[in-house]
Amino acid sequence: METELIINLLVAIVGLSGVIGAFIGIREYREGRIVKRKEILFPLIEEFDDETKLMDIAKNMLDGFKFRNKGWEHPIDYYGIENLKIFRHHKNDGGIDDIGEIDIRNGFDALLDFFGKLGYLLTVKLINEQEMEYFRYYIEAAAKSQAVKVYTSNYNFKLYENLLEQLGIKPI
């Protein structure tokens, strides 16, 4: 009888230690996922906020700013988001040789490619919709922009379109 009690006690201890081990493992797994998400999200935020990047031109234009950098050919009023000529197809509607237009288009390429990267990370669940809030203002501004609509219809930005679909944002 005493042997049976010892065996039952040992079984209970082993079972309890297994349950405790499982809880510790789950907690460490969750903590590891949070750390991993931060390792993904924070560099994205840094990349997005880097004002030296070309995408900053696109973000400023989506905010309604007009500006003219050195070497740009036209007056400042030409370089606004409402000038759809800037976003024309370079093969079908005439070449692009104005440095300002090239910079603006490169900026939108960079921004839309960045949004595509976010869409991919969202698809594979490395970031979630809640973490997209940091970028949502510009994602929605791009979706509401006639210029972006023209540009994305002229060129293939499938990952950007997938991002809009995943976030339930309908472009104009």
C-alpha positions as CSV (number, residue, x, y, z in Angstrom):
1,M,0.0,0.0,0.0
2,E,2.8,2.4,0.8
3,T,4.5,1.5,-2.5
4,E,1.2,2.3,-4.3
5,L,1.0,5.7,-2.6
6,I,4.6,6.5,-3.6
7,I,3.9,5.5,-7.2
8,N,0.7,7.6,-7.3
9,L,2.6,10.5,-5.8
10,L,5.4,10.2,-8.4
11,V,2.9,10.0,-11.2
12,A,1.2,13.1,-9.9
13,I,4.5,15.0,-9.6
14,V,5.5,14.0,-13.1
15,G,2.1,15.0,-14.5
16,L,2.2,18.3,-12.7
17,S,5.7,19.1,-13.9
18,G,4.6,18.3,-17.4
19,V,1.7,20.7,-17.2
20,I,3.9,23.4,-15.7
21,G,6.5,22.8,-18.4
22,A,3.8,23.2,-21.1
23,F,2.6,26.5,-19.6
24,I,6.2,27.8,-19.4
25,G,6.7,26.7,-23.0
26,I,3.6,28.4,-24.2
27,R,4.5,31.6,-22.4
28,E,8.0,31.6,-23.9
29,Y,6.6,30.9,-27.4
30,R,4.3,33.9,-27.1
31,E,7.1,36.1,-25.8
32,G,9.3,35.0,-28.7
33,R,6.6,35.8,-31.2
34,I,6.2,39.3,-29.7
35,V,10.0,39.9,-30.0
36,K,10.0,38.5,-33.5
37,R,7.1,40.8,-34.5
38,K,9.0,43.8,-33.1
39,E,12.1,42.8,-35.1
40,I,10.0,42.9,-38.2
41,L,7.8,45.9,-37.5
42,F,10.3,48.4,-36.1
43,P,12.7,48.3,-39.1
44,L,9.6,48.8,-41.4
45,I,8.7,51.9,-39.4
46,E,12.2,53.2,-39.7
47,E,12.3,52.6,-43.4
48,F,8.9,54.3,-43.8
49,D,9.9,57.3,-41.8
50,D,13.3,57.8,-43.4
51,E,13.0,61.2,-45.0
52,T,16.0,60.6,-47.2
53,K,14.1,57.8,-49.1
54,L,12.4,58.5,-52.4
55,M,9.0,57.5,-51.0
56,D,9.0,60.7,-48.9
57,I,8.3,62.6,-52.1
58,A,5.2,60.4,-52.6
59,K,4.1,60.8,-49.0
60,N,4.4,64.6,-49.2
61,M,2.4,64.7,-52.4
62,L,-0.3,62.5,-50.9
63,D,-0.5,65.1,-48.1
64,G,-1.2,67.7,-50.8
65,F,2.2,69.4,-50.8
66,K,3.8,70.8,-54.0
67,F,7.5,71.4,-54.1
68,R,10.3,71.7,-56.6
69,N,13.7,70.3,-56.2
70,K,16.8,71.6,-57.8
71,G,17.0,70.5,-61.4
72,W,13.3,70.1,-61.9
73,E,12.3,71.8,-65.1
74,H,8.7,73.1,-64.5
75,P,7.3,75.6,-62.1
76,I,6.2,74.4,-58.7
77,D,2.5,74.2,-59.6
78,Y,3.3,71.5,-62.2
79,Y,4.5,69.1,-59.5
80,G,1.3,68.3,-57.7
81,I,-0.6,65.1,-57.2
82,E,-3.5,66.5,-59.3
83,N,-1.2,66.7,-62.4
84,L,-2.1,63.3,-63.8
85,K,0.3,63.9,-66.7
86,I,3.2,63.0,-64.3
87,F,1.6,59.5,-63.8
88,R,1.1,58.7,-67.5
89,H,2.4,55.5,-69.0
90,H,5.9,56.2,-70.2
91,K,5.6,54.0,-73.3
92,N,2.1,54.8,-74.5
93,D,1.8,58.5,-73.6
94,G,5.3,59.8,-74.3
95,G,8.6,59.4,-72.7
96,I,9.6,60.8,-69.3
97,D,12.7,63.1,-69.4
98,D,11.9,65.7,-66.7
99,I,14.0,64.9,-63.6
100,G,11.1,66.1,-61.4
101,E,8.7,63.6,-63.0
102,I,11.3,60.9,-62.7
103,D,11.9,61.6,-59.0
104,I,8.1,61.7,-58.3
105,R,7.5,58.4,-60.2
106,N,10.4,56.8,-58.4
107,G,9.0,58.0,-55.1
108,F,5.6,56.4,-55.9
109,D,7.3,53.2,-57.1
110,A,9.1,53.1,-53.7
111,L,6.0,53.8,-51.7
112,L,3.8,51.3,-53.6
113,D,6.5,48.7,-53.4
114,F,6.7,49.3,-49.7
115,F,3.0,48.9,-49.4
116,G,3.4,45.7,-51.4
117,K,5.9,44.4,-48.9
118,L,3.4,45.2,-46.1
119,G,0.8,43.3,-48.0
120,Y,3.0,40.3,-48.3
121,L,4.0,40.3,-44.6
122,L,0.3,40.6,-43.7
123,T,-0.5,37.6,-46.0
124,V,2.0,35.4,-44.4
125,K,0.9,36.6,-41.0
126,L,4.3,38.1,-39.9
127,I,2.4,41.3,-39.1
128,N,-1.2,41.8,-38.4
129,E,-3.9,44.3,-39.3
130,Q,-3.6,46.1,-36.0
131,E,0.1,46.7,-36.7
132,M,-0.8,48.3,-40.0
133,E,-2.4,51.3,-38.3
134,Y,0.9,53.1,-38.3
135,F,0.9,53.1,-42.2
136,R,-2.9,53.2,-42.7
137,Y,-3.2,57.0,-43.3
138,Y,-0.9,56.9,-46.3
139,I,-2.4,53.6,-47.6
140,E,-5.9,55.2,-47.5
141,A,-4.6,58.4,-49.0
142,A,-3.0,56.5,-51.9
143,A,-6.3,54.5,-52.4
144,K,-8.2,57.7,-52.6
145,S,-5.8,59.4,-55.1
146,Q,-6.8,59.6,-58.8
147,A,-3.1,59.9,-59.6
148,V,-2.2,56.6,-57.8
149,K,-5.2,54.9,-59.6
150,V,-3.8,56.1,-62.9
151,Y,-0.3,55.0,-62.0
152,T,-1.3,51.5,-60.7
153,S,-3.5,50.9,-63.7
154,N,-0.6,51.7,-66.0
155,Y,1.9,49.5,-64.1
156,N,1.6,46.3,-62.2
157,F,1.4,46.8,-58.4
158,K,-0.4,43.5,-57.5
159,L,1.0,43.3,-54.0
160,Y,-0.3,46.8,-53.3
161,E,-3.7,45.9,-54.6
162,N,-3.7,42.7,-52.4
163,L,-2.9,44.9,-49.4
164,L,-5.9,47.1,-50.1
165,E,-8.1,44.0,-50.4
166,Q,-6.8,42.5,-47.2
167,L,-7.5,45.7,-45.3
168,G,-10.9,46.1,-46.9
169,I,-10.0,49.4,-48.5
170,K,-11.7,50.2,-51.8
171,P,-9.7,52.4,-54.2
172,I,-11.5,55.2,-56.0
